[in-house]
């Protein structure tokens, strides 16, 4: 009888770089907060029909194998970690209910998500959790899903969530689910052979560079400005935004309107992302002034991930992005001029990102580890901002419409504030995640963002 070989699915260097921060106390958990119409989710007593939700998600797990896999660390000499199927899996361990305390507003949802965000993952189980949080006013139900960043970056994470959801209230008829049978861990011999093949490929690439020195030098000259900009740029200014972070988090949100951001971008010859960054710059200006810090001529540095996924966003998998630094002119009081300055800056920075991606530095593990070791004292950036384009049409979970979605980003090193932005169904929603020790004035920051994104759309949670 022929023996079926188990494929060796190694983690990439970018994937691994999302695991390493855990050792420093900076878990890289990303997520989404959502508000759902509870009509189809709740029974007559107001309880979540959790088994129906679990059945709906189970029927989609075949589309997302990562959700039933864990990271396996082979012994020395067998190569880098790889994805393997978990020996046993129960969807009930990952899809749960947490009722919210009665309240007249949605504040308990954010407080619950703060607590859930700080719960560490059990790495012996697949690294994701989804909670349904009933108890919001008007029969709505909150949802919080988080995954470890090692599974996916922002774009791939949204694709992962989308694979679990439907485009219509009535889910399409599906064939009977095929029983899931976990595959065994590849044997040591297969891992050793795979590891040797990878080493051989790496040596071959190095030999190719050495065999064509003129071409290699020309390429190095082309990308050198990008490397210099990232690694030897002028340090970020010292402000209260950068100090050691703890384990607690504060979360705040606001909702904007995508059409308003598009109108502002069109009028300024800019992109929607530029409008978002200009709004964030306004929020930072108000925040630092409220803290008694001078903003005269102040230019902050924002670390902004840029997706390198190609093709349809819904097919994105794993971690595949680069980062650019955008200078935010906090000292500029006029938001229109601030937008124009940022638009000019991002146009240049995107060129730098593309050049840096070509160097191969992003896949060089020692370089990433060196950067991580310095993150606790880094002066590379003052703030982290991630903007992910979401679906323009409504999504449904077990027949319940998702009314709103807000992204949740991680904090790393000494950056006490991270901002996630997500477009969904005509909305442009912003989530600010702050270190608990320094995030009591988060409403000041959010109030500074709101006028630019939409003066007429207050936060609903």
C-alpha positions as CSV (number, residue, x, y, z in Angstrom):
1,X,0.0,0.0,0.0
2,X,1.4,3.4,-1.0
3,X,2.1,5.8,1.9
4,X,0.6,9.2,1.6
5,X,3.2,11.9,2.3
6,X,2.2,14.7,4.6
7,X,3.1,18.1,3.2
8,X,5.6,20.2,5.1
9,X,4.0,23.6,5.7
10,X,6.8,25.8,7.2
11,X,6.2,29.1,8.8
12,X,7.7,32.0,6.8
13,X,10.2,34.4,8.4
14,X,7.4,37.0,8.5
15,X,5.1,34.5,10.3
16,X,7.8,33.7,12.8
17,X,8.4,37.4,13.5
18,X,4.9,37.5,14.8
19,X,5.7,34.8,17.4
20,X,8.9,36.2,18.7
21,X,7.3,39.3,20.4
22,X,5.4,36.9,22.7
23,X,8.7,36.3,24.5
24,X,9.0,40.0,25.3
25,X,5.5,40.3,26.7
26,X,4.0,41.9,23.5
27,X,1.5,39.3,22.2
28,X,0.6,40.0,18.6
29,X,-3.1,39.3,18.7
30,X,-5.2,41.0,16.1
31,X,-9.0,41.0,16.0
32,X,-12.3,42.6,15.1
33,X,-15.1,44.0,17.2
34,X,-18.5,43.7,15.5
35,X,-22.1,44.6,16.3
36,X,-24.8,42.2,14.9
37,X,-28.5,42.4,14.5
38,X,-29.6,39.9,17.1
39,X,-33.0,39.0,15.6
40,X,-31.7,35.7,14.1
41,X,-29.2,35.0,16.9
42,X,-31.4,35.2,20.1
43,X,-34.2,33.0,21.3
44,X,-37.3,34.3,23.0
45,X,-35.4,34.4,26.3
46,X,-32.7,36.6,24.8
47,X,-30.1,33.8,24.8
48,X,-27.7,33.2,21.9
49,X,-28.5,30.2,19.8
50,X,-24.9,29.2,20.1
51,X,-25.2,25.7,18.6
52,X,-26.5,27.2,15.3
53,X,-23.5,29.6,15.2
54,X,-21.1,26.8,15.9
55,X,-22.7,24.6,13.2
56,X,-22.4,27.5,10.7
57,X,-18.7,28.1,11.5
58,X,-17.9,24.4,11.5
59,X,-19.3,24.1,8.0
60,X,-16.8,26.7,6.8
61,X,-13.7,25.4,8.5
62,X,-12.7,23.4,5.5
63,X,-12.0,26.7,3.8
64,X,-9.6,27.8,6.5
65,X,-7.3,24.9,7.5
66,X,-5.3,27.2,9.8
67,X,-8.1,27.3,12.2
68,X,-7.5,23.6,13.0
69,X,-3.8,23.8,13.1
70,X,-1.0,24.6,15.6
71,X,2.6,25.6,15.4
72,X,4.9,22.6,15.8
73,X,8.5,23.2,16.8
74,X,10.7,20.3,15.5
75,X,13.9,19.3,17.2
76,X,17.3,20.9,16.2
77,X,18.4,20.1,12.7
78,X,14.9,19.5,11.3
79,X,14.3,23.1,10.2
80,X,12.1,26.0,11.3
81,X,8.6,25.5,12.8
82,X,5.7,24.3,10.7
83,X,1.9,24.1,10.7
84,X,0.4,20.8,11.7
85,X,-3.2,19.6,12.4
86,X,-4.2,19.6,16.1
87,X,-4.8,16.0,17.3
88,X,-8.3,16.8,18.4
89,X,-10.6,19.8,17.7
90,X,-13.8,21.1,19.2
91,X,-15.4,24.2,17.9
92,X,-17.0,24.8,21.3
93,X,-13.5,25.6,22.6
94,X,-13.3,28.5,20.2
95,X,-16.8,29.8,19.8
96,X,-18.2,31.0,23.1
97,X,-20.8,33.3,24.7
98,X,-20.1,36.0,27.2
99,X,-23.2,38.0,28.3
100,X,-22.7,41.7,28.9
101,X,-24.0,43.5,32.0
102,X,-27.2,45.5,31.5
103,X,-26.5,49.0,30.4
104,X,-28.1,51.9,28.5
105,X,-25.2,52.2,26.1
106,X,-22.5,50.0,24.4
107,X,-19.7,50.8,26.8
108,X,-19.7,47.3,28.4
109,X,-18.9,45.8,25.0
110,X,-15.6,47.7,24.8
111,X,-14.7,46.9,28.3
112,X,-15.3,43.2,27.7
113,X,-13.2,43.3,24.6
114,X,-10.4,44.9,26.5
115,X,-10.4,42.0,28.9
116,X,-10.7,39.4,26.2
117,X,-7.9,41.0,24.2
118,X,-5.5,40.5,27.1
119,X,-6.3,36.8,27.6
120,X,-3.2,34.8,26.4
121,X,-3.7,32.1,23.9
122,X,-3.1,28.4,24.7
123,X,-0.5,27.5,22.1
124,X,-1.4,23.8,22.3
125,X,-4.7,24.8,20.6
126,X,-5.4,26.7,17.4
127,X,-4.7,30.4,18.0
128,X,-8.2,31.9,17.6
129,X,-11.3,32.7,19.6
130,X,-14.7,34.1,18.8
131,X,-17.0,35.4,21.5
132,X,-20.6,36.4,21.1
133,X,-21.6,39.1,23.6
134,X,-25.4,39.5,24.0
135,X,-26.9,42.3,26.1
136,X,-26.5,45.4,23.9
137,X,-29.5,47.8,23.6
138,X,-32.1,47.2,20.9
139,X,-31.5,43.5,20.8
140,X,-28.1,43.8,19.2
141,X,-25.3,41.3,19.9
142,X,-21.6,42.1,20.1
143,X,-18.9,39.9,18.6
144,X,-15.2,39.8,19.2
145,X,-12.9,37.6,17.2
146,X,-9.2,37.5,17.7
147,X,-6.5,35.5,16.1
148,X,-2.8,35.4,16.7
149,X,-0.9,37.5,14.1
150,X,1.1,34.4,13.2
151,X,-2.0,33.1,11.4
152,X,-2.5,36.1,9.3
153,X,-1.8,39.8,8.7
154,X,-4.5,42.4,8.4
155,X,-5.6,41.6,4.9
156,X,-5.3,37.9,5.3
157,X,-7.1,38.1,8.7
158,X,-10.1,39.8,7.0
159,X,-10.1,37.1,4.4
160,X,-10.1,34.5,7.1
161,X,-13.1,36.2,8.8
162,X,-14.9,36.5,5.5
163,X,-14.5,32.8,4.9
164,X,-16.6,32.1,8.0
165,X,-19.4,34.5,7.0
166,X,-22.0,34.7,4.3
167,X,-23.0,37.3,1.8
168,X,-26.7,36.7,2.3
169,X,-28.9,36.1,5.3
170,X,-29.8,32.7,4.1
171,X,-26.7,30.7,3.8
172,X,-26.4,28.7,0.5
173,X,-27.1,25.0,0.8
174,X,-24.0,23.0,1.5
175,X,-23.2,19.4,1.0
176,X,-22.9,17.2,4.1
177,X,-19.7,18.0,6.0
178,X,-16.9,15.5,5.4
179,X,-15.7,14.3,8.8
180,X,-12.4,16.0,9.6
181,X,-9.5,13.6,10.2
182,X,-6.2,15.3,11.4
183,X,-3.1,14.5,9.4
184,X,-0.1,13.2,11.4
185,X,3.0,15.3,12.0
186,X,5.5,14.7,9.1
187,X,8.2,12.2,10.2
188,X,11.7,13.3,11.1
189,X,13.1,12.0,7.9
190,X,10.8,14.1,5.7
191,X,11.5,17.2,7.8
192,X,15.3,16.7,7.4
193,X,15.0,16.2,3.7
194,X,12.8,19.3,3.4
195,X,15.2,21.3,5.5
196,X,18.2,20.3,3.3
197,X,16.3,21.3,0.2
198,X,15.6,24.7,1.6
199,X,19.2,25.2,2.6
200,X,20.3,24.2,-0.9
201,X,17.9,26.7,-2.5
202,X,19.2,29.4,-0.3
203,X,22.8,28.6,-1.2
204,X,21.9,28.6,-4.8
205,X,20.4,32.1,-4.6
206,X,23.6,33.3,-2.8
207,X,25.7,31.7,-5.5
208,X,23.7,33.5,-8.1
209,X,24.3,36.9,-6.5
210,X,28.1,36.2,-6.3
211,X,28.2,34.9,-9.9
212,X,26.8,38.2,-11.2
213,X,28.6,40.9,-9.1
214,X,27.9,43.8,-11.5
215,X,24.1,43.1,-11.4
216,X,24.2,42.6,-7.7
217,X,26.0,46.0,-7.1
218,X,23.6,47.8,-9.4
219,X,20.6,46.4,-7.5
220,X,22.2,47.3,-4.2
221,X,22.7,50.9,-5.4
222,X,19.1,51.1,-6.4
223,X,17.7,49.9,-3.1
224,X,20.2,51.6,-0.8
225,X,18.1,54.8,-0.3
226,X,15.2,52.6,0.9
227,X,17.5,50.8,3.4
228,X,19.0,54.0,4.6
229,X,15.5,55.6,5.1
230,X,14.4,52.7,7.3
231,X,17.4,51.9,9.3
232,X,19.4,55.1,9.5
233,X,16.7,57.8,9.4
234,X,16.5,60.7,11.9
235,X,15.1,59.3,15.2
236,X,11.4,59.9,16.0
237,X,10.9,62.8,18.4
238,X,10.6,62.1,22.1
239,X,7.0,62.4,23.3
240,X,4.7,60.7,25.9
241,X,3.6,58.4,23.1
242,X,6.7,56.3,23.6
243,X,7.4,54.5,26.9
244,X,7.4,50.9,28.1
245,X,4.0,49.3,27.7
246,X,2.3,46.9,30.1
247,X,-0.2,44.1,29.6
248,X,-3.5,46.0,30.0
249,X,-5.3,47.7,27.1
250,X,-7.9,50.4,26.6
251,X,-10.0,50.4,23.5
252,X,-11.9,53.3,21.9
253,X,-13.7,53.6,18.6
254,X,-15.3,56.1,16.3
255,X,-17.2,55.7,13.0
256,X,-16.7,57.7,9.9
257,X,-18.3,57.7,6.5
258,X,-16.3,56.3,3.6
259,X,-17.9,58.7,1.0
260,X,-16.7,61.7,3.0
261,X,-13.2,60.5,3.1
262,X,-13.3,59.8,-0.6
263,X,-14.6,63.3,-1.2
264,X,-11.8,64.9,0.9
265,X,-9.2,62.7,-0.9
266,X,-10.5,63.6,-4.3
267,X,-10.5,67.3,-3.6
268,X,-6.9,67.2,-2.4
269,X,-5.6,64.8,-5.0
270,X,-4.9,62.3,-2.3
271,X,-5.9,58.8,-1.3
272,X,-8.3,57.7,1.4
273,X,-5.4,56.4,3.5
274,X,-4.0,59.9,3.4
275,X,-7.2,61.3,4.8
276,X,-7.1,58.8,7.5
277,X,-3.5,59.7,8.4
278,X,-4.4,63.4,8.4
279,X,-7.3,62.7,10.8
280,X,-5.0,60.8,13.1
281,X,-2.5,63.6,13.0
282,X,-5.3,65.9,14.2
283,X,-6.1,63.6,17.0
284,X,-2.5,63.4,18.0
285,X,-2.2,67.1,18.0
286,X,-5.2,67.5,20.4
287,X,-3.9,64.6,22.6
288,X,-0.4,66.0,23.0
289,X,-1.7,69.5,23.6
290,X,-4.1,68.2,26.3
291,X,-1.1,66.5,27.9
292,X,0.7,69.9,28.0
293,X,3.3,69.0,25.4
294,X,4.4,71.5,22.7
295,X,3.4,70.7,19.2
296,X,5.1,73.6,17.5
297,X,6.9,72.3,14.3
298,X,6.4,68.8,15.6
299,X,6.6,66.0,13.1
300,X,5.8,62.5,14.3
301,X,6.7,59.2,12.6
302,X,3.9,56.7,12.0
303,X,4.7,53.0,11.2
304,X,2.3,51.9,8.5
305,X,2.1,48.3,7.2
306,X,1.7,47.9,3.4
307,X,0.2,44.7,2.1
308,X,2.3,42.8,-0.5
309,X,-0.5,40.3,-1.2
310,X,-1.3,40.1,-4.9
311,X,-4.5,39.1,-6.5
312,X,-8.0,39.0,-4.9
313,X,-7.9,40.1,-1.2
314,X,-10.2,37.2,-0.2
315,X,-7.4,34.8,-1.3
316,X,-4.8,36.4,1.0
317,X,-3.1,34.0,3.4
318,X,-0.5,34.3,6.1
319,X,1.8,37.3,6.6
320,X,3.0,39.2,3.6
321,X,3.5,42.9,4.2
322,X,6.2,45.5,4.5
323,X,6.2,48.7,6.5
324,X,6.6,52.3,5.6
325,X,7.2,55.4,7.8
326,X,5.0,58.3,7.2
327,X,5.8,61.7,8.7
328,X,2.8,63.3,10.4
329,X,3.0,67.2,10.5
330,X,1.4,67.6,14.0
331,X,2.6,71.2,14.1
332,X,0.5,72.1,11.1
333,X,-2.9,73.4,12.5
334,X,-4.7,73.5,9.1
335,X,-6.1,70.0,8.3
336,X,-6.2,70.7,4.6
337,X,-2.6,71.6,4.3
338,X,-1.8,68.7,6.7
339,X,-3.5,66.4,4.2
340,X,-1.6,67.7,1.3
341,X,1.7,67.3,3.1
342,X,0.9,63.7,4.1
343,X,-0.2,62.8,0.5
344,X,3.2,64.0,-0.8
345,X,4.9,62.0,1.9
346,X,3.1,58.7,1.3
347,X,3.7,58.8,-2.4
348,X,7.4,58.8,-1.7
349,X,7.2,56.3,1.1
350,X,5.4,53.7,-1.1
351,X,8.3,53.8,-3.5
352,X,10.6,53.1,-0.6
353,X,8.5,50.1,0.5
354,X,8.7,48.6,-2.9
355,X,12.4,49.0,-3.1
356,X,12.9,47.6,0.4
357,X,10.8,44.5,-0.4
358,X,13.1,43.9,-3.4
359,X,16.2,43.7,-1.1
360,X,15.1,40.5,0.7
361,X,15.7,42.2,4.0
362,X,12.1,41.6,5.0
363,X,12.7,37.8,4.8
364,X,16.1,37.9,6.7
365,X,15.5,36.5,10.1
366,X,18.5,38.0,11.9
367,X,17.5,41.5,10.7
368,X,14.0,41.0,12.0
369,X,15.3,39.7,15.4
370,X,17.7,42.6,15.7
371,X,14.9,45.1,15.2
372,X,12.7,43.3,17.6
373,X,15.3,43.3,20.3
374,X,15.5,47.1,20.1
375,X,11.7,47.7,20.1
376,X,11.5,48.4,23.8
377,X,13.7,51.4,23.4
378,X,13.2,52.1,19.7
379,X,13.0,55.6,18.2
380,X,11.9,54.4,14.8
381,X,8.3,55.4,15.1
382,X,5.9,57.1,17.5
383,X,2.7,55.4,16.6
384,X,1.4,52.3,14.6
385,X,-1.4,52.8,12.1
386,X,-3.0,49.9,10.0
387,X,-5.6,50.6,7.4
388,X,-7.4,47.6,5.8
389,X,-10.0,47.9,3.1
390,X,-13.0,45.8,4.0
391,X,-16.1,44.5,2.0
392,X,-18.4,47.1,0.6
393,X,-21.4,44.8,1.1
394,X,-23.1,43.4,4.3
395,X,-21.8,40.2,5.8
396,X,-23.9,37.7,7.8
397,X,-23.1,35.2,10.6
398,X,-25.6,32.4,10.9
399,X,-28.2,34.7,9.3
400,X,-27.4,37.7,11.5
401,X,-26.2,40.8,9.7
402,X,-23.0,42.5,10.8
403,X,-24.0,46.1,11.3
404,X,-20.5,47.5,12.1
405,X,-17.0,46.2,12.3
406,X,-13.9,47.7,14.1
407,X,-10.4,46.4,13.8
408,X,-8.1,45.7,16.8
409,X,-4.4,46.0,16.4
410,X,-1.5,44.9,18.8
411,X,0.9,47.1,20.7
412,X,4.7,46.4,20.5
413,X,7.8,47.7,22.2
414,X,7.4,51.3,23.5
415,X,4.5,52.4,21.3
416,X,1.6,53.1,23.6
417,X,-0.9,53.8,20.9
418,X,-2.0,51.8,17.9
419,X,-4.8,52.7,15.4
420,X,-6.7,50.3,13.2
421,X,-8.9,51.5,10.4
422,X,-11.4,49.3,8.4
423,X,-13.9,50.2,5.7
424,X,-17.1,48.2,5.7
425,X,-20.4,48.7,3.9
426,X,-20.0,52.5,3.4
427,X,-18.5,53.0,6.9
428,X,-14.9,54.0,7.7
429,X,-14.4,52.7,11.3
430,X,-11.4,53.5,13.5
431,X,-10.2,51.7,16.6
432,X,-7.6,53.1,19.0
433,X,-5.8,50.7,21.2
434,X,-3.8,52.2,24.0
435,X,-1.6,50.9,26.9
436,X,-3.9,50.8,29.9
437,X,-1.4,52.9,32.0
438,X,-1.5,55.8,29.6
439,X,-4.8,55.5,27.8
440,X,-7.2,57.4,30.2
441,X,-7.3,60.3,27.8
442,X,-8.1,58.2,24.7
443,X,-11.4,60.1,24.2
444,X,-9.4,63.2,23.5
445,X,-7.6,61.5,20.7
446,X,-10.8,60.1,19.2
447,X,-12.6,63.5,19.4
448,X,-9.7,65.0,17.4
449,X,-10.2,62.3,14.7
450,X,-14.0,62.5,14.3
451,X,-14.4,66.0,12.7
452,X,-12.3,65.0,9.7
453,X,-13.8,61.6,9.1
454,X,-17.4,62.6,9.6
455,X,-18.8,65.5,11.7
456,X,-22.3,64.0,11.6
457,X,-21.6,60.4,12.5
458,X,-20.9,59.8,16.2
459,X,-19.5,56.6,17.5
460,X,-22.2,54.0,18.1
461,X,-20.1,51.9,20.5
